[in-house]
Amino acid sequence: MLRVLRVGAEVLGLDPTFPLKFMIYFLIVVSVGGTTTITGPLLAALLLGIADVAGKYYVPKLGAFIVFVLMIAILLWRPQGLFTREARR
């Protein structure tokens, strides 16, 4: 196990700010997916991940911006997130 972690650290280049690089993506996934079920963030992560890779592949200059545009569009369409439970009265 230790050997696997060591190889991964050499590939990823861990540094003290490593978690901060991905913190914004975590917040985007949770806000788009909703917080009431695990299905929402899972599907939001898949959707945003595919959009991120496709955007960086097809439009390299605007690739990283695609995730933010998609987040804004989804949150304008459904402000509570993609998958939320109905409010009970």
N, C-alpha and C positions, 0 to 999 in steps of 0.2 A: 504494500500500500504506500509506503513512504517513497519508494522508487517511482511510482506512478505520479505522485504529487510533485516530485522533483522534476520530472520530465515536463509536466504541465506548466510548472513555474518558468521553465526555460523557454517554452513556446509563447506563453502569454506575457511574460515580462512583468511580474507582480511588483507593485510599488505601493507606498502608503495611500496614494489617492486612487487606487484601483476601484474600490466600490463606488466612489463618486462619479466615475465615468458612466456607470450604468444606472445610477439612482434615478435619473430623469426618465429613463425607459421603464423602470419599475412603476413609477408614479403614473406614467401615461397608460400603461397596461391596466392598472387597477382602476383608473378613472374611466377608461373606455369600457372595460369589461363589467364594471359594477362590483360591489363588495358583498352582496348577499349570497352568492353561490360561487363555487369553484369553477363552474362551467364558463362563466363570463370572462374572467381573466385568462383562462386557458385558451379560449377561442380568440380573444383579443390579442394575446401574445402571438398566436399563429398568424392571424390576419396582419398585424403590424410587422411581424418578422418577414413575412412573404413580401409585403409592400416595401419594406426597407431594402431587402436584397434586390427585388426587381427594380426599384427606383435607382439604386446605386449602379445596377448593371446597364439599364437602358438610358438613363439620364445621369451620367456621373457628376455633372456640375450641380444638379439640384437633388441628388439622391437622398441625402440626409434630411432634406427639408420635406420630403414626401410624407414621412411619419407624422410630422407636425400638422401638415395640411389635412391628412386623413383623420387625425385626432380632432381637429377643430370641426371638420365636417360631421363626424359621428356625434360629437357632443352638441352640435347645433341641432341635429336631427333628433337625438335622444339624450337629453341632459342628465338623466338618471343612470345612463350606461346601457350597454347592449342587453344584458340579462339581469333583470331585477325582479324581485317578487312583487306582486300586487299589494298595495297598502290595504291593511285590514281595518274595518271600522267597527 
